[in-house]
Amino acid sequence: MAKADYYTTLGTARDASADDLKKAYRKLAMKFHPDRNPGDAKAEARFKEISEAYDVLKDEQKRAAYDRFGHAAFENGGGGQQAGGFDFAEGGLGDIFDQMFGQFAGARNRGPRGGNDIRAQVEIDLAQAFAGTKVQLRVPTRVACEACAGTGSETKDRAAVETCPTCKGAGKVRMQQGFFLVERPCISCGGRGQTIKNPCRICHGAATVQRERTLSVAVPAGVEDGTRIRLSGEGEAGGPGAPAGDLYVHIGIRPHEIFQRDGANIFCRVPLRMSQAALGGEVEVPAIDGTKARVKIPPGTQSGEQFRLRGKGFSVLRSAARGDMYIQVAVETPQHLTKRQRELLEEFEGEAKGHGNGSPESEGFFAKVKEFFEGGSRS
């Protein structure tokens, strides 16, 4: 089944502003959040679709790629987060041309071949993203061969090289194909222009071998979903005398059962009994830092009202600033009433009709309805 258009998923126009996208996402996320729809697989699937769409469209570079190429911009690469995809964050069109013409670029830039970069994905929870954490990462990679000390030579001598007899040190060979003269990297030396005199019996002159490494990755406090951390020199080892590549760790943040994050701000949906909202009082809510906060609920609080707790949000990355926490009230209509509860509510309803002013919005609406019908009958 073809994927739905991300703008259609969020119910916005293609020229919607960032604020419009954010508002649409928050509205739908509140409606389909798994906490509000326990056991509803369709709501959970819808929530995932909404989150995926907003994750792409909130990022300017990803949105630009999506507007131009559609879902194809992220196939096989998760939006540039996996090897093989177009990583717009790293080099844009330069990376695309590298992928298309990399073998010829290698022939032109003859010399020690640097190690490949590695991409890895790590998932943490919201509390870890708030406080920062260290994660242990197991990475399959290529490391310097122990047998030859990374020289590729059986004699462990970096000078034990000779000019490639096939390409005569050029690193490339030319072939005539009809009217065209085609240049290709030399197969004998891999485009380096040099060969090892006595190749190592373990790595066969490659100077590297396949291994699995365990690395400790420090994730800073305030990190956002989709953040990429670069560890210089922690990628695959290069050829003889060449530098190692880099390791790019992409951070994913698992959804939280209580909190929703929007940048540095945190939102917490708090259901209130009808009587609590009408009479007012105090409620105790958790904060992301593990503490508790007491929120005063004024009498007559309506569903959808928000209360702000300053400085209770996320740390802003590489800054001392803190976001805020917003308590979003949801007034819950009671269900499965006992006989006594029904009697009390019926008594309350009769009292409200007799005195009025208890529900001004409702009374105002039905007054307009009455006026509408009466005006229509006179005409």
C-alpha positions as a Markdown table, in Angstrom:
| # | Residue | x | y | z |
|---|---|---|---|---|
| 1 | Met | 0.0 | 0.0 | 0.0 |
| 2 | Ala | 1.3 | 3.4 | -1.0 |
| 3 | Lys | 2.2 | 5.8 | 1.8 |
| 4 | Ala | -0.2 | 8.7 | 2.4 |
| 5 | Asp | 1.1 | 12.2 | 1.6 |
| 6 | Tyr | 2.6 | 13.7 | 4.8 |
| 7 | Tyr | 0.7 | 16.9 | 4.4 |
| 8 | Thr | -2.5 | 15.0 | 4.0 |
| 9 | Thr | -1.6 | 12.9 | 7.1 |
| 10 | Leu | -1.4 | 16.2 | 9.2 |
| 11 | Gly | -4.3 | 17.8 | 7.4 |
| 12 | Thr | -2.4 | 20.8 | 6.3 |
| 13 | Ala | -1.6 | 22.6 | 3.0 |
| 14 | Arg | 1.7 | 22.1 | 1.3 |
| 15 | Asp | 2.6 | 25.7 | 1.9 |
| 16 | Ala | 1.7 | 25.5 | 5.7 |
| 17 | Ser | 4.1 | 27.4 | 8.0 |
| 18 | Ala | 6.1 | 25.7 | 10.7 |
| 19 | Asp | 3.7 | 26.9 | 13.3 |
| 20 | Asp | 0.7 | 25.5 | 11.4 |
| 21 | Leu | 2.4 | 22.1 | 11.1 |
| 22 | Lys | 3.2 | 22.1 | 14.8 |
| 23 | Lys | -0.4 | 23.0 | 15.7 |
| 24 | Ala | -1.8 | 20.3 | 13.5 |
| 25 | Tyr | 0.6 | 17.7 | 14.9 |
| 26 | Arg | -0.2 | 18.5 | 18.5 |
| 27 | Lys | -3.9 | 18.4 | 17.9 |
| 28 | Leu | -3.8 | 15.0 | 16.2 |
| 29 | Ala | -1.2 | 13.6 | 18.6 |
| 30 | Met | -3.5 | 14.5 | 21.5 |
| 31 | Lys | -6.4 | 12.8 | 19.8 |
| 32 | Phe | -4.6 | 9.6 | 18.8 |
| 33 | His | -2.0 | 9.2 | 21.6 |
| 34 | Pro | -2.0 | 5.6 | 22.8 |
| 35 | Asp | -2.6 | 6.8 | 26.4 |
| 36 | Arg | -5.9 | 8.2 | 25.3 |
| 37 | Asn | -6.8 | 5.1 | 23.3 |
| 38 | Pro | -5.6 | 2.1 | 25.3 |
| 39 | Gly | -5.8 | -1.1 | 23.3 |
| 40 | Asp | -6.8 | 0.6 | 20.1 |
| 41 | Ala | -4.4 | -0.6 | 17.4 |
| 42 | Lys | -5.8 | 1.7 | 14.7 |
| 43 | Ala | -5.2 | 4.8 | 16.9 |
| 44 | Glu | -1.7 | 3.6 | 17.7 |
| 45 | Ala | -0.9 | 3.1 | 14.0 |
| 46 | Arg | -2.4 | 6.6 | 13.2 |
| 47 | Phe | -0.3 | 8.1 | 16.0 |
| 48 | Lys | 2.9 | 6.6 | 14.4 |
| 49 | Glu | 1.9 | 8.0 | 11.0 |
| 50 | Ile | 1.4 | 11.4 | 12.4 |
| 51 | Ser | 4.7 | 11.3 | 14.2 |
| 52 | Glu | 6.6 | 10.2 | 11.2 |
| 53 | Ala | 5.0 | 12.9 | 9.0 |
| 54 | Tyr | 5.8 | 15.7 | 11.5 |
| 55 | Asp | 9.4 | 14.4 | 12.1 |
| 56 | Val | 10.1 | 14.9 | 8.4 |
| 57 | Leu | 8.2 | 18.2 | 7.8 |
| 58 | Lys | 9.4 | 20.0 | 10.9 |
| 59 | Asp | 13.0 | 19.7 | 9.6 |
| 60 | Glu | 13.7 | 22.3 | 6.8 |
| 61 | Gln | 16.1 | 20.1 | 4.9 |
| 62 | Lys | 14.0 | 17.0 | 5.1 |
| 63 | Arg | 10.9 | 18.9 | 4.1 |
| 64 | Ala | 12.7 | 20.4 | 1.1 |
| 65 | Ala | 13.8 | 16.9 | 0.1 |
| 66 | Tyr | 10.3 | 15.6 | 0.6 |
| 67 | Asp | 8.7 | 18.4 | -1.4 |
| 68 | Arg | 11.0 | 17.7 | -4.3 |
| 69 | Phe | 11.2 | 13.9 | -4.3 |
| 70 | Gly | 8.3 | 12.7 | -2.1 |
| 71 | His | 8.7 | 9.5 | -0.2 |
| 72 | Ala | 11.5 | 8.4 | -2.6 |
| 73 | Ala | 13.8 | 10.9 | -0.8 |
| 74 | Phe | 13.9 | 8.6 | 2.2 |
| 75 | Glu | 13.7 | 5.2 | 0.7 |
| 76 | Asn | 16.5 | 2.8 | 1.7 |
| 77 | Gly | 18.0 | 5.5 | 3.9 |
| 78 | Gly | 15.5 | 6.7 | 6.4 |
| 79 | Gly | 15.9 | 10.3 | 5.4 |
| 80 | Gly | 19.6 | 10.2 | 5.1 |
| 81 | Gln | 20.1 | 8.3 | 8.4 |
| 82 | Gln | 21.2 | 5.0 | 7.0 |
| 83 | Ala | 24.1 | 4.0 | 4.8 |
| 84 | Gly | 23.0 | 4.0 | 1.1 |
| 85 | Gly | 20.6 | 6.9 | 1.3 |
| 86 | Phe | 21.1 | 10.5 | 0.4 |
| 87 | Asp | 22.3 | 12.3 | 3.6 |
| 88 | Phe | 21.2 | 15.9 | 2.9 |
| 89 | Ala | 22.6 | 16.9 | 6.4 |
| 90 | Glu | 26.1 | 15.9 | 5.5 |
| 91 | Gly | 26.8 | 17.1 | 2.0 |
| 92 | Gly | 23.7 | 17.5 | 0.0 |
| 93 | Leu | 24.3 | 17.2 | -3.7 |
| 94 | Gly | 28.0 | 16.6 | -3.1 |
| 95 | Asp | 27.2 | 13.3 | -1.4 |
| 96 | Ile | 24.8 | 12.3 | -4.3 |
| 97 | Phe | 27.6 | 12.9 | -6.9 |
| 98 | Asp | 30.0 | 11.0 | -4.7 |
| 99 | Gln | 27.7 | 8.0 | -4.7 |
| 100 | Met | 27.2 | 8.2 | -8.4 |
| 101 | Phe | 30.8 | 8.9 | -9.5 |
| 102 | Gly | 32.8 | 7.9 | -6.4 |
| 103 | Gln | 34.8 | 5.2 | -8.3 |
| 104 | Phe | 36.1 | 7.8 | -10.7 |
| 105 | Ala | 36.8 | 10.3 | -8.0 |
| 106 | Gly | 38.9 | 7.7 | -6.3 |
| 107 | Ala | 41.0 | 7.3 | -9.5 |
| 108 | Arg | 41.5 | 11.1 | -9.7 |
| 109 | Asn | 42.5 | 11.4 | -6.0 |
| 110 | Arg | 45.1 | 8.7 | -5.9 |
| 111 | Gly | 46.7 | 8.1 | -2.6 |
| 112 | Pro | 46.1 | 6.3 | 0.7 |
| 113 | Arg | 42.4 | 5.4 | 1.0 |
| 114 | Gly | 40.8 | 6.7 | 4.2 |
| 115 | Gly | 38.4 | 4.5 | 6.2 |
| 116 | Asn | 34.7 | 4.5 | 5.5 |
| 117 | Asp | 32.3 | 6.3 | 7.8 |
| 118 | Ile | 30.0 | 4.3 | 9.9 |
| 119 | Arg | 26.4 | 5.1 | 10.8 |
| 120 | Ala | 24.7 | 3.6 | 13.9 |
| 121 | Gln | 21.2 | 4.1 | 15.5 |
| 122 | Val | 20.7 | 4.4 | 19.3 |
| 123 | Glu | 17.3 | 4.6 | 21.1 |
| 124 | Ile | 17.0 | 6.3 | 24.5 |
| 125 | Asp | 14.0 | 7.2 | 26.6 |
| 126 | Leu | 12.8 | 10.8 | 27.3 |
| 127 | Ala | 14.3 | 10.9 | 30.8 |
| 128 | Gln | 17.8 | 10.0 | 29.4 |
| 129 | Ala | 17.4 | 12.7 | 26.7 |
| 130 | Phe | 16.6 | 15.2 | 29.5 |
| 131 | Ala | 19.5 | 14.3 | 31.8 |
| 132 | Gly | 22.0 | 13.1 | 29.3 |
| 133 | Thr | 23.4 | 9.6 | 29.4 |
| 134 | Lys | 26.1 | 7.2 | 28.2 |
| 135 | Val | 25.3 | 4.3 | 26.0 |
| 136 | Gln | 27.3 | 1.3 | 25.1 |
| 137 | Leu | 27.3 | 0.7 | 21.3 |
| 138 | Arg | 28.5 | -2.5 | 19.6 |
| 139 | Val | 29.7 | -1.6 | 16.1 |
| 140 | Pro | 30.8 | -4.0 | 13.4 |
| 141 | Thr | 33.7 | -2.3 | 11.7 |
| 142 | Arg | 37.1 | -2.7 | 10.2 |
| 143 | Val | 40.1 | -2.2 | 12.4 |
| 144 | Ala | 43.9 | -2.1 | 11.8 |
| 145 | Cys | 45.2 | -5.7 | 11.3 |
| 146 | Glu | 47.1 | -6.8 | 14.4 |
| 147 | Ala | 49.3 | -9.2 | 12.4 |
| 148 | Cys | 50.9 | -6.5 | 10.3 |
| 149 | Ala | 50.3 | -3.5 | 12.6 |
| 150 | Gly | 48.1 | -1.9 | 9.9 |
| 151 | Thr | 50.8 | -1.8 | 7.2 |
| 152 | Gly | 49.4 | -4.5 | 5.0 |
| 153 | Ser | 52.9 | -5.9 | 4.7 |
| 154 | Glu | 54.1 | -9.3 | 6.0 |
| 155 | Thr | 57.3 | -7.5 | 7.2 |
| 156 | Lys | 55.3 | -4.8 | 9.0 |
| 157 | Asp | 57.2 | -2.2 | 7.0 |
| 158 | Arg | 55.2 | 0.7 | 5.7 |
| 159 | Ala | 57.9 | 1.3 | 3.1 |
| 160 | Ala | 57.5 | -2.2 | 1.7 |
| 161 | Val | 55.5 | -0.9 | -1.3 |
| 162 | Glu | 56.2 | -0.7 | -5.0 |
| 163 | Thr | 54.7 | 1.1 | -8.0 |
| 164 | Cys | 51.8 | -0.8 | -9.4 |
| 165 | Pro | 53.0 | -2.5 | -12.6 |
| 166 | Thr | 49.5 | -2.4 | -14.2 |
| 167 | Cys | 48.8 | 1.4 | -14.0 |
| 168 | Lys | 52.4 | 2.5 | -13.5 |
| 169 | Gly | 51.5 | 4.5 | -10.4 |
| 170 | Ala | 48.7 | 6.4 | -12.1 |
| 171 | Gly | 46.0 | 4.7 | -10.1 |
| 172 | Lys | 43.8 | 4.4 | -13.2 |
| 173 | Val | 43.7 | 2.7 | -16.5 |
| 174 | Arg | 42.3 | 3.9 | -19.8 |
| 175 | Met | 40.2 | 1.8 | -22.2 |
| 176 | Gln | 39.0 | 2.5 | -25.7 |
| 177 | Gln | 35.3 | 1.8 | -26.2 |
| 178 | Gly | 34.4 | 2.8 | -29.7 |
| 179 | Phe | 34.9 | 6.5 | -30.1 |
| 180 | Phe | 35.2 | 7.0 | -26.4 |
| 181 | Leu | 38.3 | 6.8 | -24.1 |
| 182 | Val | 37.1 | 5.6 | -20.7 |
| 183 | Glu | 39.1 | 6.0 | -17.4 |
| 184 | Arg | 38.6 | 3.5 | -14.6 |
| 185 | Pro | 40.3 | 2.8 | -11.3 |
| 186 | Cys | 43.1 | 0.3 | -11.5 |
| 187 | Ile | 41.9 | -3.1 | -10.3 |
| 188 | Ser | 45.3 | -4.3 | -9.3 |
| 189 | Cys | 46.0 | -1.5 | -6.8 |
| 190 | Gly | 42.5 | -0.2 | -6.1 |
| 191 | Gly | 43.4 | 3.2 | -7.4 |
| 192 | Arg | 46.3 | 3.8 | -5.0 |
| 193 | Gly | 49.0 | 3.5 | -7.6 |
| 194 | Gln | 51.0 | 1.3 | -5.3 |
| 195 | Thr | 51.0 | -2.4 | -4.3 |
| 196 | Ile | 52.4 | -4.2 | -1.3 |
| 197 | Lys | 55.5 | -6.3 | -2.1 |
| 198 | Asn | 54.8 | -9.0 | 0.5 |
| 199 | Pro | 51.1 | -8.8 | 1.5 |
| 200 | Cys | 50.1 | -9.8 | 5.0 |
| 201 | Arg | 48.7 | -13.4 | 5.1 |
| 202 | Ile | 45.9 | -12.3 | 7.4 |
| 203 | Cys | 44.5 | -9.1 | 5.8 |
| 204 | His | 46.1 | -9.9 | 2.3 |
| 205 | Gly | 47.5 | -6.4 | 2.0 |
| 206 | Ala | 44.3 | -4.5 | 3.0 |
| 207 | Ala | 45.8 | -3.5 | 6.3 |
| 208 | Thr | 42.4 | -3.9 | 8.0 |
| 209 | Val | 40.3 | -6.8 | 9.2 |
| 210 | Gln | 36.6 | -7.2 | 10.2 |
| 211 | Arg | 35.9 | -6.9 | 13.9 |
| 212 | Glu | 33.2 | -5.8 | 16.4 |
| 213 | Arg | 34.0 | -2.9 | 18.7 |
| 214 | Thr | 32.3 | -1.7 | 21.8 |
| 215 | Leu | 32.2 | 2.1 | 22.3 |
| 216 | Ser | 30.9 | 4.3 | 25.0 |
| 217 | Val | 28.9 | 7.2 | 23.5 |
| 218 | Ala | 28.2 | 10.3 | 25.6 |
| 219 | Val | 24.7 | 11.7 | 24.8 |
| 220 | Pro | 24.4 | 15.3 | 26.0 |
| 221 | Ala | 21.5 | 16.6 | 28.0 |
| 222 | Gly | 18.7 | 18.2 | 25.9 |
| 223 | Val | 19.4 | 16.1 | 22.8 |
| 224 | Glu | 16.5 | 16.0 | 20.4 |
| 225 | Asp | 15.1 | 13.1 | 18.4 |
| 226 | Gly | 17.0 | 12.7 | 15.1 |
| 227 | Thr | 20.2 | 14.4 | 16.5 |
| 228 | Arg | 23.4 | 13.1 | 14.9 |
| 229 | Ile | 26.6 | 12.8 | 17.0 |
| 230 | Arg | 29.9 | 12.6 | 15.2 |
| 231 | Leu | 32.8 | 10.7 | 16.7 |
| 232 | Ser | 35.9 | 11.6 | 14.7 |
| 233 | Gly | 38.2 | 8.7 | 13.8 |
| 234 | Glu | 35.9 | 6.1 | 15.3 |
| 235 | Gly | 34.8 | 4.7 | 11.9 |
| 236 | Glu | 36.5 | 2.0 | 9.8 |
| 237 | Ala | 40.3 | 2.0 | 9.7 |
| 238 | Gly | 41.9 | 3.2 | 6.5 |
| 239 | Gly | 44.4 | 1.5 | 4.3 |
| 240 | Pro | 48.1 | 1.6 | 4.9 |
| 241 | Gly | 49.0 | 5.1 | 6.2 |
| 242 | Ala | 45.4 | 6.4 | 5.7 |
| 243 | Pro | 43.2 | 8.0 | 8.4 |
| 244 | Ala | 40.2 | 6.2 | 9.9 |
| 245 | Gly | 36.7 | 7.2 | 9.0 |
| 246 | Asp | 34.1 | 8.8 | 11.4 |
| 247 | Leu | 31.3 | 7.2 | 13.4 |
| 248 | Tyr | 27.9 | 9.0 | 13.1 |
| 249 | Val | 25.4 | 8.0 | 15.9 |
| 250 | His | 21.8 | 8.9 | 15.2 |
| 251 | Ile | 19.7 | 9.4 | 18.3 |
| 252 | Gly | 16.1 | 8.2 | 18.5 |
| 253 | Ile | 13.9 | 9.0 | 21.5 |
| 254 | Arg | 11.1 | 6.6 | 22.5 |
| 255 | Pro | 7.6 | 8.0 | 23.1 |
| 256 | His | 6.9 | 8.6 | 26.8 |
| 257 | Glu | 3.7 | 7.4 | 28.5 |
| 258 | Ile | 3.1 | 10.7 | 30.3 |
| 259 | Phe | 5.0 | 13.5 | 28.6 |
| 260 | Gln | 5.1 | 14.8 | 25.1 |
| 261 | Arg | 8.0 | 17.0 | 24.0 |
| 262 | Asp | 8.0 | 20.0 | 21.6 |
| 263 | Gly | 11.5 | 21.5 | 21.4 |
| 264 | Ala | 12.5 | 22.5 | 24.9 |
| 265 | Asn | 8.9 | 22.5 | 26.2 |
| 266 | Ile | 7.1 | 19.5 | 27.7 |
| 267 | Phe | 3.4 | 18.9 | 27.7 |
| 268 | Cys | 1.5 | 16.7 | 30.2 |
| 269 | Arg | -2.1 | 15.9 | 29.7 |
| 270 | Val | -3.9 | 15.7 | 33.1 |
| 271 | Pro | -7.5 | 14.2 | 33.2 |
| 272 | Leu | -9.7 | 15.9 | 35.9 |
| 273 | Arg | -13.0 | 14.7 | 37.3 |
| 274 | Met | -15.9 | 17.0 | 36.5 |
| 275 | Ser | -16.3 | 17.9 | 40.1 |
| 276 | Gln | -12.5 | 18.7 | 40.4 |
| 277 | Ala | -12.8 | 21.1 | 37.5 |
| 278 | Ala | -15.9 | 22.7 | 38.8 |
| 279 | Leu | -14.8 | 23.1 | 42.4 |
| 280 | Gly | -11.1 | 23.7 | 41.8 |
| 281 | Gly | -8.3 | 22.5 | 44.0 |
| 282 | Glu | -4.7 | 21.2 | 43.7 |
| 283 | Val | -3.3 | 18.3 | 41.7 |
| 284 | Glu | 0.2 | 16.8 | 42.0 |
| 285 | Val | 2.0 | 16.0 | 38.7 |
| 286 | Pro | 5.4 | 14.6 | 38.0 |
| 287 | Ala | 8.2 | 16.6 | 36.3 |
| 288 | Ile | 10.7 | 15.2 | 33.8 |
| 289 | Asp | 13.5 | 15.8 | 36.3 |
| 290 | Gly | 12.0 | 13.3 | 38.8 |
| 291 | Thr | 10.5 | 15.8 | 41.1 |
| 292 | Lys | 6.8 | 16.6 | 41.9 |
| 293 | Ala | 4.9 | 19.8 | 41.2 |
| 294 | Arg | 1.6 | 21.0 | 42.7 |
| 295 | Val | -0.7 | 22.8 | 40.3 |
| 296 | Lys | -3.6 | 25.0 | 41.5 |
| 297 | Ile | -6.8 | 24.4 | 39.5 |
| 298 | Pro | -9.1 | 27.4 | 39.7 |
| 299 | Pro | -12.9 | 26.7 | 40.1 |
| 300 | Gly | -14.7 | 26.4 | 36.8 |
| 301 | Thr | -11.6 | 25.2 | 34.8 |
| 302 | Gln | -12.5 | 24.1 | 31.3 |
| 303 | Ser | -11.2 | 21.2 | 29.3 |
| 304 | Gly | -8.3 | 22.2 | 27.1 |
| 305 | Glu | -7.0 | 24.9 | 29.5 |
| 306 | Gln | -3.2 | 25.0 | 30.0 |
| 307 | Phe | -1.1 | 25.9 | 33.1 |
| 308 | Arg | 2.5 | 26.7 | 32.7 |
| 309 | Leu | 5.3 | 25.7 | 35.0 |
| 310 | Arg | 8.3 | 27.8 | 34.2 |
| 311 | Gly | 11.7 | 26.2 | 33.9 |
| 312 | Lys | 10.3 | 22.6 | 34.2 |
| 313 | Gly | 11.0 | 21.7 | 30.6 |
| 314 | Phe | 14.1 | 20.5 | 28.8 |
| 315 | Ser | 17.6 | 22.0 | 28.8 |
| 316 | Val | 18.4 | 23.8 | 25.6 |
| 317 | Leu | 21.3 | 21.9 | 24.0 |
| 318 | Arg | 24.7 | 23.6 | 24.8 |
| 319 | Ser | 22.9 | 26.3 | 26.8 |
| 320 | Ala | 21.9 | 27.0 | 30.4 |
| 321 | Ala | 18.3 | 27.9 | 29.3 |
| 322 | Arg | 15.4 | 25.7 | 30.2 |
| 323 | Gly | 12.0 | 25.2 | 28.6 |
| 324 | Asp | 8.7 | 25.2 | 30.3 |
| 325 | Met | 6.2 | 22.5 | 31.2 |
| 326 | Tyr | 2.5 | 22.8 | 30.3 |
| 327 | Ile | -0.3 | 21.0 | 32.1 |
| 328 | Gln | -3.1 | 20.4 | 29.6 |
| 329 | Val | -6.4 | 19.8 | 31.4 |
| 330 | Ala | -8.9 | 17.3 | 30.1 |
| 331 | Val | -12.2 | 17.3 | 32.0 |
| 332 | Glu | -13.6 | 13.8 | 32.1 |
| 333 | Thr | -17.3 | 13.1 | 32.0 |
| 334 | Pro | -18.2 | 10.4 | 34.6 |
| 335 | Gln | -19.4 | 7.0 | 33.3 |
| 336 | His | -21.2 | 4.0 | 35.0 |
| 337 | Leu | -22.9 | 6.1 | 37.6 |
| 338 | Thr | -24.3 | 4.6 | 40.8 |
| 339 | Lys | -27.9 | 5.3 | 41.7 |
| 340 | Arg | -26.9 | 7.9 | 44.3 |
| 341 | Gln | -24.5 | 9.7 | 41.8 |
| 342 | Arg | -27.3 | 9.9 | 39.2 |
| 343 | Glu | -29.6 | 11.3 | 41.8 |
| 344 | Leu | -27.1 | 14.0 | 42.8 |
| 345 | Leu | -26.4 | 14.9 | 39.2 |
| 346 | Glu | -30.1 | 15.2 | 38.4 |
| 347 | Glu | -30.5 | 17.4 | 41.4 |
| 348 | Phe | -27.6 | 19.5 | 40.3 |
| 349 | Glu | -29.0 | 19.7 | 36.8 |
| 350 | Gly | -32.4 | 20.9 | 38.1 |
| 351 | Glu | -30.7 | 23.5 | 40.3 |
| 352 | Ala | -28.6 | 24.7 | 37.3 |
| 353 | Lys | -31.7 | 25.2 | 35.2 |
| 354 | Gly | -33.4 | 27.1 | 37.8 |
| 355 | His | -30.7 | 29.6 | 38.6 |
| 356 | Gly | -28.7 | 29.7 | 35.4 |
| 357 | Asn | -25.2 | 31.1 | 35.0 |
| 358 | Gly | -23.6 | 27.8 | 35.8 |
| 359 | Ser | -22.7 | 27.1 | 32.2 |
| 360 | Pro | -22.6 | 30.4 | 30.4 |
| 361 | Glu | -21.2 | 29.1 | 27.1 |
| 362 | Ser | -24.0 | 26.4 | 26.9 |
| 363 | Glu | -26.7 | 28.8 | 27.8 |
| 364 | Gly | -25.5 | 31.4 | 25.3 |
| 365 | Phe | -25.4 | 28.9 | 22.5 |
| 366 | Phe | -28.9 | 27.6 | 23.1 |
| 367 | Ala | -30.2 | 31.2 | 23.5 |
| 368 | Lys | -28.9 | 31.9 | 20.0 |
| 369 | Val | -30.5 | 28.6 | 18.7 |
| 370 | Lys | -33.8 | 29.7 | 20.1 |
| 371 | Glu | -33.4 | 33.2 | 18.6 |
| 372 | Phe | -32.5 | 31.6 | 15.2 |
| 373 | Phe | -35.6 | 29.4 | 15.0 |
| 374 | Glu | -37.9 | 32.2 | 16.3 |
| 375 | Gly | -36.5 | 34.6 | 13.7 |
| 376 | Gly | -37.0 | 32.0 | 11.0 |
| 377 | Ser | -40.7 | 31.4 | 11.9 |
| 378 | Arg | -41.5 | 35.1 | 11.8 |
| 379 | Ser | -40.1 | 35.4 | 8.3 |
